[in-house]
Amino acid sequence: MSSFNDEYEAGTPPWDIGHPQPAFVALSHSGAVLGSVLDVGCGTGENALSFASLGHEVWGIDSAPLAIERARRKAEERGLAAQFLVHDALALEGLGRTFATVIDSGLFHVLTDEERLHYVASLAQVLRPGSRYFMQCFSDKQPGDWGPRRVSQAEIRAAFAAGYRIDAIEEATFENSIEPSGSRAWFCSLTRLKTQV
């Protein structure tokens, strides 16, 4: 994941748009998110800070130290209480706690098949039964071959077949600095079940 830190060192990556993704703004105002929030792959923190501004206890993690540094600076400048850590998304048990909600904006689609298995198992360590997971990833309906790996609904359902209930997979838009109209995405809502992953 060191390449992501390189992207931040080179300037502003296309996914760092200076505000939360629209799907997460809608989610934050929907009433579906209760309690503590973990933002996995938080980047410079815009989605996490959106939830913090509504009074949620928020943690954000990312593998890129420069992204975390920028997220902490934003939180301080905005007077928001949010904790940002450099941490591995495949080792979430190292956080030593659980969360009522986990959000993921653009992490799942950068993982290899093997990493996805580790990631789903890692999520199970921080999501207690009844907790929610909300994920936005690049859609296989996005044309072209630039950007991250495209993901199909079938791949999402297969990855979370054990231990999760898929409540919804809906079409969404990833705003970015490359495509003026954004890129096609899936926005997924899942609930953690008692069944072990």
Backbone as a printed PyTorch tensor [residue, N CA C, xyz], in Angstrom:
tensor([[[  0.8240,  -1.2090,   0.0000],
         [  0.0000,   0.0000,   0.0000],
         [  0.8630,   1.2650,   0.0000]],

        [[  2.2020,   1.1090,  -0.0460],
         [  3.0730,   2.2840,  -0.0220],
         [  2.8370,   3.1820,  -1.2290]],

        [[  2.3320,   2.5990,  -2.3200],
         [  2.0900,   3.3930,  -3.5260],
         [  1.0710,   4.4970,  -3.2630]],

        [[  0.1620,   4.2680,  -2.3080],
         [ -0.8280,   5.2960,  -2.0090],
         [ -0.1760,   6.5060,  -1.3460]],

        [[  0.7840,   6.2690,  -0.4920],
         [  1.4910,   7.4000,   0.1070],
         [  2.2450,   8.1760,  -0.9730]],

        [[  2.7900,   7.4400,  -1.9500],
         [  3.4740,   8.0900,  -3.0720],
         [  2.5180,   9.0080,  -3.8320]],

        [[  1.2670,   8.5750,  -3.9750],
         [  0.2640,   9.3960,  -4.6720],
         [  0.0440,  10.7270,  -3.9420]],

        [[ -0.0140,  10.6610,  -2.6090],
         [ -0.2060,  11.8860,  -1.8330],
         [  1.0390,  12.7740,  -1.8960]],

        [[  2.2120,  12.1690,  -1.9130],
         [  3.4440,  12.9550,  -2.0150],
         [  3.5280,  13.6740,  -3.3600]],

        [[  2.9540,  13.0660,  -4.3870],
         [  3.0180,  13.6410,  -5.7290],
         [  2.0290,  14.7880,  -5.9300]],

        [[  1.0690,  14.9200,  -5.0200],
         [  0.0710,  15.9790,  -5.1530],
         [ -1.2620,  15.5420,  -4.5810]],

        [[ -2.3430,  15.8850,  -5.2520],
         [ -3.6750,  15.5150,  -4.7970],
         [ -4.1880,  14.3730,  -5.6650]],

        [[ -4.3630,  13.1840,  -5.0980],
         [ -4.8620,  12.0540,  -5.8880],
         [ -6.2860,  12.3240,  -6.3900]],

        [[ -6.7000,  11.6690,  -7.4650],
         [ -8.0190,  11.9300,  -8.0420],
         [ -9.1840,  11.6240,  -7.1090]],

        [[ -8.9680,  10.7580,  -6.1310],
         [-10.0570,  10.4280,  -5.2110],
         [-10.1640,  11.4090,  -4.0430]],

        [[ -9.1720,  12.2640,  -3.8870],
         [ -9.1630,  13.2210,  -2.7730],
         [ -9.8380,  14.5110,  -3.2470]],

        [[-11.1700,  14.5690,  -3.1110],
         [-11.9680,  15.6140,  -3.7500],
         [-12.2910,  16.7990,  -2.8450]],

        [[-11.8270,  16.7510,  -1.5940],
         [-12.0170,  17.9030,  -0.7050],
         [-13.3620,  17.9690,  -0.0180]],

        [[-14.1880,  16.9740,  -0.2040],
         [-15.4710,  16.8700,   0.4880],
         [-15.9000,  15.4060,   0.4950]],

        [[-16.8910,  15.0470,   1.3130],
         [-17.3110,  13.6430,   1.3780],
         [-17.9490,  13.1780,   0.0710]],

        [[-17.8800,  11.8940,  -0.1780],
         [-18.5850,  11.3150,  -1.3160],
         [-20.0930,  11.4620,  -1.1040]],

        [[-20.8550,  11.7990,  -2.1550],
         [-22.2990,  12.0330,  -2.0130],
         [-23.0580,  10.8920,  -1.3440]],

        [[-22.6900,   9.6510,  -1.6540],
         [-23.4140,   8.5140,  -1.0670],
         [-23.2480,   8.4800,   0.4470]],

        [[-22.0840,   8.9010,   0.9410],
         [-21.8620,   8.8970,   2.3900],
         [-22.4950,  10.1090,   3.0560]],

        [[-22.6170,  11.2050,   2.3350],
         [-23.3720,  12.3400,   2.8660],
         [-24.8230,  11.9300,   3.0620]],

        [[-25.3950,  11.2850,   2.0450],
         [-26.7790,  10.8130,   2.1480],
         [-26.9170,   9.8250,   3.2930]],

        [[-25.9390,   8.9400,   3.4270],
         [-25.9810,   7.9580,   4.5160],
         [-25.9350,   8.6450,   5.8690]],

        [[-25.0890,   9.6450,   6.0100],
         [-24.9280,  10.3080,   7.3020],
         [-26.1990,  11.0030,   7.7620]],

        [[-27.0580,  11.3650,   6.8110],
         [-28.3120,  12.0420,   7.1480],
         [-29.5230,  11.1090,   7.1190]],

        [[-29.2830,   9.8310,   6.8450],
         [-30.3860,   8.8850,   6.6650],
         [-30.9380,   8.3160,   7.9720]],

        [[-30.1450,   8.4240,   9.0430],
         [-30.5570,   7.7950,  10.2960],
         [-30.1530,   6.3410,  10.4000]],

        [[-29.4960,   5.8100,   9.3620],
         [-29.0960,   4.4030,   9.3620],
         [-27.8280,   4.1500,  10.1700]],

        [[-27.0830,   5.2090,  10.4520],
         [-25.8270,   5.0590,  11.1900],
         [-26.0240,   5.4890,  12.6290]],

        [[-25.8050,   4.5520,  13.5260],
         [-25.9250,   4.8210,  14.9550],
         [-24.6190,   4.4520,  15.6380]],

        [[-24.2150,   5.2410,  16.6090],
         [-23.0400,   4.8890,  17.4030],
         [-21.7200,   5.1870,  16.7230]],

        [[-20.7060,   4.4410,  17.1480],
         [-19.3330,   4.6810,  16.7200],
         [-19.1250,   4.2680,  15.2660]],

        [[-18.1970,   4.9660,  14.6030],
         [-17.9260,   4.7500,  13.1810],
         [-16.4290,   4.5460,  12.9650]],

        [[-16.0950,   3.5050,  12.1960],
         [-14.7240,   3.2920,  11.7370],
         [-14.7040,   3.4800,  10.2280]],

        [[-13.8450,   4.3730,   9.7460],
         [-13.6610,   4.5970,   8.3180],
         [-12.3720,   3.8890,   7.9090]],

        [[-12.5220,   2.7920,   7.1540],
         [-11.3740,   1.9830,   6.7410],
         [-10.8820,   2.4800,   5.3890]],

        [[ -9.6130,   2.8650,   5.3350],
         [ -9.0920,   3.4740,   4.1170],
         [ -9.6060,   4.8950,   3.9910]],

        [[ -9.4570,   5.6630,   5.0630],
         [-10.1260,   6.9720,   5.1900],
         [ -9.5090,   8.0730,   4.3510]],

        [[ -8.3190,   7.8550,   3.7920],
         [ -7.6660,   8.9250,   3.0450],
         [ -7.4530,  10.1430,   3.9230]],

        [[ -7.7680,  11.3190,   3.4110],
         [ -7.5680,  12.5470,   4.1880],
         [ -8.7730,  12.8880,   5.0600]],

        [[ -9.7030,  11.9470,   5.1980],
         [-10.6970,  12.0330,   6.2620],
         [-12.0240,  12.6910,   5.9800]],

        [[-12.3370,  13.0360,   4.7380],
         [-13.5700,  13.7910,   4.5040],
         [-14.8380,  13.0310,   4.9160]],

        [[-14.9250,  11.7370,   4.5820],
         [-16.1140,  10.9740,   4.9820],
         [-16.1830,  10.8430,   6.5020]],

        [[-15.0550,  10.5350,   7.1200],
         [-15.0150,  10.3880,   8.5760],
         [-15.4150,  11.6820,   9.2700]],

        [[-14.9040,  12.7920,   8.7970],
         [-15.1930,  14.0800,   9.4270],
         [-16.6480,  14.4840,   9.2500]],

        [[-17.2580,  14.0260,   8.1580],
         [-18.6900,  14.2790,   7.9660],
         [-19.4990,  13.6420,   9.0830]],

        [[-19.1410,  12.4170,   9.4500],
         [-19.8370,  11.7420,  10.5530],
         [-19.4940,  12.3690,  11.9000]],

        [[-18.2360,  12.7680,  12.0630],
         [-17.8370,  13.4190,  13.3120],
         [-18.5980,  14.7160,  13.5210]],

        [[-18.8760,  15.4310,  12.4340],
         [-19.6010,  16.7020,  12.5450],
         [-21.0320,  16.5050,  13.0280]],

        [[-21.5370,  15.2750,  12.9140],
         [-22.8920,  14.9630,  13.3790],
         [-22.8910,  14.3510,  14.7740]],

        [[-21.7300,  14.3170,  15.3980],
         [-21.6480,  13.8600,  16.7820],
         [-21.2430,  12.4220,  16.9810]],

        [[-20.9350,  11.7000,  15.9220],
         [-20.5010,  10.3150,  16.0660],
         [-19.0620,  10.2510,  16.5890]],

        [[-18.7800,   9.2450,  17.3940],
         [-17.3880,   8.9210,  17.7180],
         [-16.8030,   8.2770,  16.4680]],

        [[-15.7040,   8.8200,  15.9540],
         [-15.1690,   8.3710,  14.6750],
         [-13.6860,   8.0630,  14.7770]],

        [[-13.3280,   6.9180,  14.2330],
         [-11.9320,   6.5760,  13.9900],
         [-11.7510,   6.4220,  12.4900]],

        [[-10.6040,   6.8720,  11.9700],
         [-10.2560,   6.6510,  10.5750],
         [ -8.8820,   6.0220,  10.4960]],

        [[ -8.7440,   5.0210,   9.6320],
         [ -7.4330,   4.3920,   9.4430],
         [ -7.0740,   4.3940,   7.9700]],

        [[ -5.7730,   4.4630,   7.7020],
         [ -5.2750,   4.4050,   6.3300],
         [ -3.8310,   3.9310,   6.3860]],

        [[ -3.3780,   3.3210,   5.2980],
         [ -1.9910,   2.8520,   5.2450],
         [ -1.0190,   3.9600,   4.8680]],

        [[ -1.5400,   5.0900,   4.3950],
         [ -0.6860,   6.1920,   3.9230],
         [ -0.4720,   7.2190,   5.0310]],

        [[  0.7240,   7.3020,   5.5900],
         [  0.9730,   8.2630,   6.6710],
         [  0.6560,   9.7030,   6.3000]],

        [[  0.9260,  10.0900,   5.0630],
         [  0.6750,  11.4700,   4.6580],
         [ -0.8240,  11.7740,   4.6410]],

        [[ -1.6360,  10.7960,   4.2320],
         [ -3.0890,  10.9800,   4.2590],
         [ -3.5700,  11.1780,   5.6910]],

        [[ -3.0460,  10.3750,   6.6190],
         [ -3.4470,  10.4880,   8.0220],
         [ -3.0150,  11.8280,   8.6030]],

        [[ -1.8370,  12.2720,   8.2370],
         [ -1.3640,  13.5900,   8.7000],
         [ -2.3250,  14.6890,   8.2500]],

        [[ -2.7670,  14.6150,   7.0060],
         [ -3.6890,  15.6220,   6.4800],
         [ -5.0600,  15.5180,   7.1460]],

        [[ -5.5120,  14.2950,   7.4180],
         [ -6.8020,  14.1060,   8.0900],
         [ -6.7670,  14.7040,   9.4930]],

        [[ -5.6790,  14.4800,  10.2060],
         [ -5.5540,  15.0400,  11.5600],
         [ -5.5650,  16.5650,  11.5240]],

        [[ -4.8940,  17.1220,  10.5290],
         [ -4.8600,  18.5780,  10.3980],
         [ -6.2650,  19.1320,  10.1310]],

        [[ -7.0140,  18.4660,   9.2600],
         [ -8.3800,  18.9000,   8.9760],
         [ -9.2480,  18.8590,  10.2260]],

        [[ -9.1240,  17.7780,  10.9960],
         [ -9.9260,  17.6370,  12.2150],
         [ -9.6240,  18.7750,  13.1810]],

        [[ -8.3460,  19.1020,  13.3260],
         [ -7.9470,  20.1880,  14.2250],
         [ -8.4670,  21.5290,  13.7200]],

        [[ -8.3180,  21.7700,  12.4250],
         [ -8.7710,  23.0490,  11.8450],
         [-10.2800,  23.2250,  11.9650]],

        [[-11.0180,  22.1190,  11.8890],
         [-12.4770,  22.1850,  11.9420],
         [-13.0350,  22.0020,  13.3520]],

        [[-12.1450,  21.7720,  14.3180],
         [-12.5810,  21.5960,  15.6900],
         [-13.4120,  20.3430,  15.8980]],

        [[-13.0700,  19.2800,  15.1810],
         [-13.8310,  18.0330,  15.2650],
         [-13.0200,  16.9630,  15.9820]],

        [[-13.7050,  16.1910,  16.8060],
         [-13.0610,  15.1050,  17.5380],
         [-13.1350,  13.8350,  16.7010]],

        [[-12.0130,  13.4650,  16.1310],
         [-11.9170,  12.2240,  15.3640],
         [-10.5050,  11.7080,  15.5240]],

        [[-10.3740,  10.4010,  15.6310],
         [ -9.0610,   9.7960,  15.8140],
         [ -8.6160,   9.1770,  14.5020]],

        [[ -7.4170,   9.5410,  14.0230],
         [ -6.8900,   9.0220,  12.7670],
         [ -5.5800,   8.2890,  13.0360]],

        [[ -5.4760,   7.0720,  12.4880],
         [ -4.3230,   6.2170,  12.7390],
         [ -3.8010,   5.6100,  11.4470]],

        [[ -2.4790,   5.4620,  11.3550],
         [ -1.8880,   4.6470,  10.2990],
         [ -2.0550,   3.2010,  10.7440]],

        [[ -2.8130,   2.4350,   9.9660],
         [ -3.1120,   1.0590,  10.3790],
         [ -3.4480,   0.2230,   9.1560]],

        [[ -3.2190,  -1.0730,   9.2690],
         [ -3.4540,  -2.0370,   8.2040],
         [ -4.9090,  -2.5120,   8.2350]],

        [[ -5.6230,  -2.3350,   7.1300],
         [ -7.0280,  -2.7620,   7.0540],
         [ -7.1860,  -4.2720,   7.1180]],

        [[ -6.1000,  -4.9950,   6.8910],
         [ -6.1660,  -6.4540,   6.9540],
         [ -5.8430,  -6.9700,   8.3510]],

        [[ -5.6650,  -6.0710,   9.2930],
         [ -5.3510,  -6.4640,  10.6740],
         [ -6.1290,  -5.5830,  11.6440]],

        [[ -7.4400,  -5.4800,  11.4390],
         [ -8.2650,  -4.5820,  12.2430],
         [ -8.3690,  -5.0140,  13.6980]],

        [[ -8.1000,  -6.2910,  13.9660],
         [ -8.1390,  -6.7370,  15.3630],
         [ -7.1410,  -5.9720,  16.2160]],

        [[ -6.1110,  -5.4250,  15.5780],
         [ -5.1080,  -4.6500,  16.2930],
         [ -5.6440,  -3.3570,  16.8720]],

        [[ -6.8350,  -2.9390,  16.4520],
         [ -7.4450,  -1.7370,  17.0270],
         [ -7.9680,  -1.9930,  18.4310]],

        [[ -8.2230,  -3.2530,  18.7530],
         [ -8.5990,  -3.6290,  20.1160],
         [-10.0020,  -3.2270,  20.5240]],

        [[-10.9030,  -3.0550,  19.5740],
         [-12.2720,  -2.6680,  19.9170],
         [-13.2120,  -2.9510,  18.7430]],

        [[-14.5020,  -2.7920,  18.9970],
         [-15.5040,  -2.9490,  17.9470],
         [-16.1970,  -1.6130,  17.6960]],

        [[-16.9440,  -1.5690,  16.5960],
         [-17.6580,  -0.3530,  16.1850],
         [-19.0770,  -0.7120,  15.7810]],

        [[-19.9750,   0.2500,  15.9340],
         [-21.3570,   0.0370,  15.5050],
         [-21.4710,   0.0800,  13.9850]],

        [[-20.5780,   0.8270,  13.3510],
         [-20.6200,   1.0070,  11.9000],
         [-19.1990,   1.0610,  11.3480]],

        [[-19.0010,   0.3940,  10.2200],
         [-17.7520,   0.5420,   9.4630],
         [-18.1140,   1.0480,   8.0770]],

        [[-17.3800,   2.0610,   7.6010],
         [-17.5690,   2.5510,   6.2390],
         [-16.2850,   2.3340,   5.4390]],

        [[-16.4630,   2.1390,   4.1460],
         [-15.3530,   1.8540,   3.2440],
         [-15.6630,   2.5350,   1.9200]],

        [[-14.9300,   3.5860,   1.6200],
         [-15.1150,   4.3080,   0.3680],
         [-13.8760,   4.1270,  -0.4990]],

        [[-13.8830,   3.0940,  -1.3310],
         [-12.8010,   2.9220,  -2.2820],
         [-11.6560,   2.0310,  -1.8560]],

        [[-11.8210,   1.2720,  -0.7620],
         [-10.7640,   0.3390,  -0.3770],
         [-10.9880,  -1.0380,  -1.0010]],

        [[-12.2020,  -1.5510,  -0.8870],
         [-12.4800,  -2.9170,  -1.3360],
         [-12.0070,  -3.1630,  -2.7610]],

        [[-12.1790,  -2.1870,  -3.6410],
         [-11.8580,  -2.4220,  -5.0500],
         [-10.3570,  -2.4050,  -5.3520]],

        [[ -9.5060,  -2.0510,  -4.4060],
         [ -8.0590,  -2.1110,  -4.6650],
         [ -7.4410,  -3.4070,  -4.1530]],

        [[ -8.2380,  -4.2430,  -3.5060],
         [ -7.7200,  -5.4810,  -2.9200],
         [ -7.6750,  -6.6020,  -3.9430]],

        [[ -6.6600,  -7.4530,  -3.8320],
         [ -6.6010,  -8.6670,  -4.6420],
         [ -7.6180,  -9.6650,  -4.1040]],

        [[ -7.8400, -10.7460,  -4.8370],
         [ -8.7680, -11.7780,  -4.3750],
         [ -8.3610, -12.3080,  -3.0060]],

        [[ -7.0690, -12.5610,  -2.8190],
         [ -6.5900, -13.0880,  -1.5400],
         [ -6.7510, -12.0510,  -0.4330]],

        [[ -6.4480, -10.7990,  -0.7390],
         [ -6.5950,  -9.7360,   0.2620],
         [ -8.0560,  -9.5590,   0.6670]],

        [[ -8.9750,  -9.7490,  -0.2660],
         [-10.3930,  -9.6400,   0.0800],
         [-10.7800, -10.6330,   1.1620]],

        [[-10.2570, -11.8580,   1.0510],
         [-10.5490, -12.8710,   2.0710],
         [-10.0630, -12.4040,   3.4400]],

        [[ -8.8470, -11.8870,   3.4850],
         [ -8.2820, -11.3840,   4.7420],
         [ -9.0640, -10.1780,   5.2550]],

        [[ -9.4900,  -9.3290,   4.3330],
         [-10.2170,  -8.1220,   4.7200],
         [-11.5630,  -8.4590,   5.3520]],

        [[-12.3040,  -9.3690,   4.7510],
         [-13.6070,  -9.7510,   5.3010],
         [-13.4320, -10.3760,   6.6800]],

        [[-12.4090, -11.2100,   6.8470],
         [-12.1290, -11.7870,   8.1640],
         [-11.7120, -10.7030,   9.1570]],

        [[-10.9590,  -9.7220,   8.6830],
         [-10.5220,  -8.6160,   9.5290],
         [-11.7150,  -7.7810,   9.9920]],

        [[-12.6430,  -7.5100,   9.0770],
         [-13.8490,  -6.7580,   9.4360],
         [-14.6250,  -7.4460,  10.5500]],

        [[-14.6580,  -8.7670,  10.4980],
         [-15.4210,  -9.5210,  11.5070],
         [-14.8950,  -9.2780,  12.9160]],

        [[-13.6550,  -8.8190,  13.0340],
         [-13.0670,  -8.5760,  14.3540],
         [-13.5110,  -7.2480,  14.9570]],

        [[-14.0320,  -6.3440,  14.1290],
         [-14.4380,  -5.0250,  14.6430],
         [-15.9400,  -4.7680,  14.5220]],

        [[-16.6510,  -5.7130,  13.8980],
         [-18.1040,  -5.5920,  13.7630],
         [-18.7850,  -6.6520,  14.6320]],

        [[-19.4820,  -6.2060,  15.6570],
         [-20.2270,  -7.1520,  16.4740],
         [-21.5420,  -7.4860,  15.7610]],

        [[-22.2220,  -8.5680,  16.1440],
         [-23.4990,  -8.8990,  15.5090],
         [-24.4820,  -7.7300,  15.5660]],

        [[-25.0910,  -7.4470,  14.4190],
         [-26.0200,  -6.3250,  14.3190],
         [-25.3750,  -5.0450,  13.8380]],

        [[-24.0340,  -4.9920,  13.8470],
         [-23.3300,  -3.8100,  13.3590],
         [-23.4460,  -3.7410,  11.8440]],

        [[-23.2450,  -2.5310,  11.3060],
         [-23.4500,  -2.3080,   9.8680],
         [-22.1310,  -1.9980,   9.1650]],

        [[-22.0670,  -2.4020,   7.9030],
         [-20.9310,  -2.1220,   7.0330],
         [-21.4770,  -1.4950,   5.7520]],

        [[-20.9560,  -0.3130,   5.4260],
         [-21.3790,   0.4030,   4.2260],
         [-20.1480,   0.6020,   3.3420]],

        [[-20.2450,   0.1540,   2.0910],
         [-19.0800,   0.1430,   1.2220],
         [-19.4400,   0.6860,  -0.1600]],

        [[-18.5420,   1.5450,  -0.6840],
         [-18.6860,   2.0110,  -2.0570],
         [-17.4540,   1.5820,  -2.8350]],

        [[-17.6890,   0.9480,  -3.9740],
         [-16.5830,   0.4670,  -4.7970],
         [-16.8650,   0.7330,  -6.2660]],

        [[-15.8120,   0.7040,  -7.0760],
         [-15.9450,   0.8760,  -8.5200],
         [-16.8380,  -0.2350,  -9.0750]],

        [[-17.7210,   0.1250,  -9.9840],
         [-18.6580,  -0.8230, -10.5800],
         [-18.1200,  -1.3960, -11.8930]],

        [[-18.5020,  -2.6320, -12.1700],
         [-18.1530,  -3.2450, -13.4420],
         [-18.9000,  -2.5870, -14.6070]],

        [[-19.8230,  -1.6900, -14.3010],
         [-20.5240,  -0.9560, -15.3550],
         [-19.7580,   0.3000, -15.7980]],

        [[-18.6540,   0.6040, -15.1150],
         [-17.8340,   1.7540, -15.4910],
         [-17.0310,   1.4170, -16.7490]],

        [[-17.2050,   2.1660, -17.8290],
         [-16.4510,   1.8700, -19.0530],
         [-14.9830,   2.2660, -18.9330]],

        [[-14.1980,   1.7800, -19.8810],
         [-12.7830,   2.1180, -19.9070],
         [-11.9650,   1.1890, -19.0330]],

        [[-10.6460,   1.4560, -19.0070],
         [ -9.7630,   0.5940, -18.2140],
         [ -8.8450,   1.3840, -17.2880]],

        [[ -9.0820,   2.7090, -17.1560],
         [ -8.2730,   3.4980, -16.2200],
         [ -8.8080,   3.2800, -14.8040]],

        [[ -7.9930,   3.5920, -13.8250],
         [ -8.4600,   3.5410, -12.4420],
         [ -8.4420,   2.1500, -11.8540]],

        [[ -9.1330,   1.9850, -10.7360],
         [ -9.0710,   0.7270,  -9.9990],
         [ -9.8570,  -0.3950, -10.6690]],

        [[ -9.6760,  -1.5600, -10.1270],
         [-10.3640,  -2.7680, -10.5770],
         [-11.8800,  -2.5960, -10.4790]],

        [[-12.5870,  -3.0370, -11.5050],
         [-14.0390,  -3.0040, -11.4660],
         [-14.5560,  -4.1970, -10.6530]],

        [[-15.6890,  -4.0060,  -9.9970],
         [-16.2470,  -5.0450,  -9.1270],
         [-17.6900,  -5.3100,  -9.5420]],

        [[-18.0510,  -6.5800,  -9.6240],
         [-19.4240,  -6.9570,  -9.9580],
         [-20.2260,  -7.2170,  -8.6870]],

        [[-21.5450,  -7.1680,  -8.8230],
         [-22.4010,  -7.5190,  -7.6880],
         [-22.1250,  -8.9470,  -7.2370]],

        [[-21.8830,  -9.8400,  -8.1830],
         [-21.6220, -11.2380,  -7.8340],
         [-20.3760, -11.3690,  -6.9580]],

        [[-19.3410, -10.5780,  -7.2610],
         [-18.1170, -10.6200,  -6.4490],
         [-18.3870, -10.1290,  -5.0290]],

        [[-19.1950,  -9.0790,  -4.9130],
         [-19.5240,  -8.5590,  -3.5800],
         [-20.2870,  -9.6010,  -2.7850]],

        [[-21.2900, -10.2130,  -3.4220],
         [-22.0970, -11.2210,  -2.7280],
         [-21.2560, -12.4310,  -2.3280]],

        [[-20.3230, -12.8190,  -3.1740],
         [-19.4610, -13.9550,  -2.8550],
         [-18.5320, -13.6370,  -1.6850]],

        [[-17.9820, -12.4180,  -1.6800],
         [-17.0370, -12.0380,  -0.6270],
         [-17.6960, -12.0220,   0.7450]],

        [[-18.9800, -11.6290,   0.7890],
         [-19.6730, -11.4790,   2.0680],
         [-20.7610, -12.5250,   2.2620]],

        [[-20.5750, -13.6910,   1.6470],
         [-21.5940, -14.7430,   1.6940],
         [-21.7570, -15.3290,   3.0930]],

        [[-20.6950, -15.3580,   3.8710],
         [-20.7490, -15.9640,   5.2120],
         [-20.6170, -14.8790,   6.2760]],

        [[-21.5910, -14.8530,   7.1820],
         [-21.4980, -13.9520,   8.3210],
         [-22.0980, -12.5820,   8.1220]],

        [[-22.6470, -12.3220,   6.9380],
         [-23.2240, -11.0120,   6.6490],
         [-24.5700, -11.1630,   5.9290]],

        [[-25.4570, -10.2310,   6.1610],
         [-26.6690, -10.1030,   5.3650],
         [-26.4890,  -8.8980,   4.4630]],

        [[-26.6490,  -9.0860,   3.1720],
         [-26.5630,  -7.9680,   2.2350],
         [-27.9360,  -7.3210,   2.1680]],

        [[-28.0300,  -6.1130,   2.6980],
         [-29.3030,  -5.4050,   2.7590],
         [-29.6130,  -4.6880,   1.4510]],

        [[-28.5960,  -4.1930,   0.7690],
         [-28.8120,  -3.4880,  -0.5000],
         [-27.5000,  -3.3240,  -1.2370]],

        [[-27.5740,  -3.4040,  -2.5650],
         [-26.4750,  -3.0060,  -3.4560],
         [-27.1050,  -2.0990,  -4.4910]],

        [[-26.7170,  -0.8310,  -4.4510],
         [-27.3710,   0.1700,  -5.2930],
         [-26.3430,   0.8890,  -6.1640]],

        [[-26.7870,   1.3630,  -7.3120],
         [-25.9010,   2.1410,  -8.1680],
         [-25.6190,   3.4960,  -7.5230]],

        [[-24.3830,   3.9390,  -7.6540],
         [-23.9700,   5.2160,  -7.0570],
         [-22.9230,   5.8490,  -7.9650]],

        [[-22.4230,   7.0080,  -7.5470],
         [-21.4000,   7.7240,  -8.3140],
         [-20.2130,   8.0390,  -7.4160]],

        [[-19.0230,   7.7080,  -7.9120],
         [-17.7810,   8.1090,  -7.2600],
         [-17.3490,   9.4390,  -7.8590]],

        [[-17.3770,  10.5060,  -7.0740],
         [-16.8210,  11.7630,  -7.5690],
         [-15.2980,  11.6590,  -7.5670]],

        [[-14.6690,  12.2510,  -8.5620],
         [-13.2110,  12.2550,  -8.6470],
         [-12.7880,  13.4160,  -9.5440]],

        [[-11.5020,  13.6520,  -9.6370],
         [-11.0030,  14.7970, -10.4130],
         [-10.6920,  14.4400, -11.8590]],

        [[-10.9860,  13.2070, -12.2700],
         [-10.7010,  12.7800, -13.6410],
         [-11.9430,  12.8290, -14.5100]],

        [[-13.0330,  12.2620, -14.0040],
         [-14.2970,  12.2240, -14.7400],
         [-15.2120,  13.3240, -14.2160]],

        [[-15.5390,  14.3530, -15.0080],
         [-16.3920,  15.4540, -14.5320],
         [-17.7360,  14.9860, -13.9770]],

        [[-18.2880,  13.9360, -14.5810],
         [-19.5870,  13.4390, -14.1200],
         [-19.4520,  12.3160, -13.0980]],

        [[-18.2250,  11.9970, -12.7140],
         [-18.0020,  10.9240, -11.7570],
         [-17.9190,   9.5680, -12.4240]],

        [[-17.6190,   8.5590, -11.6280],
         [-17.4950,   7.1880, -12.1150],
         [-18.5870,   6.3240, -11.5140]],

        [[-18.9600,   5.2770, -12.2350],
         [-20.0350,   4.4070, -11.7750],
         [-19.5450,   3.5250, -10.6340]],

        [[-20.3970,   3.3720,  -9.6470],
         [-20.0190,   2.6520,  -8.4320],
         [-21.1960,   1.8370,  -7.9220]],

        [[-20.8710,   0.9290,  -7.0070],
         [-21.8910,   0.2370,  -6.2100],
         [-21.8100,   0.7680,  -4.7940]],

        [[-22.9730,   1.0400,  -4.1980],
         [-23.0280,   1.3900,  -2.7780],
         [-23.7460,   0.2520,  -2.0650]],

        [[-23.0550,  -0.3620,  -1.1210],
         [-23.5270,  -1.5960,  -0.4940],
         [-23.7930,  -1.3960,   0.9910]],

        [[-24.9030,  -1.9530,   1.4530],
         [-25.2640,  -1.9090,   2.8680],
         [-25.3720,  -3.3500,   3.3680]],

        [[-24.6100,  -3.6650,   4.4160],
         [-24.5860,  -5.0120,   4.9540],
         [-24.7480,  -4.9780,   6.4680]],

        [[-25.2360,  -6.0740,   7.0230],
         [-25.3580,  -6.2400,   8.4640],
         [-24.5660,  -7.4820,   8.8860]],

        [[-23.7910,  -7.3340,   9.9310],
         [-23.0170,  -8.4530,  10.4780],
         [-23.9540,  -9.3760,  11.2380]],

        [[-23.8460, -10.6730,  10.9430],
         [-24.6610, -11.6870,  11.6000],
         [-23.8690, -12.4040,  12.6850]],

        [[-24.5480, -13.2390,  13.4250],
         [-23.8830, -13.9930,  14.4930],
         [-22.9660, -15.0680,  13.9560]],

        [[-23.2720, -15.5510,  12.7410],
         [-22.4600, -16.6020,  12.1330],
         [-21.0340, -16.1360,  11.9870]],

        [[-20.0910, -16.9690,  12.3560],
         [-18.6830, -16.6210,  12.2290],
         [-18.2530, -16.6770,  10.7790]],

        [[-17.4060, -15.7290,  10.3730],
         [-16.8770, -15.7190,   9.0070],
         [-15.7380, -16.7290,   8.9170]]])
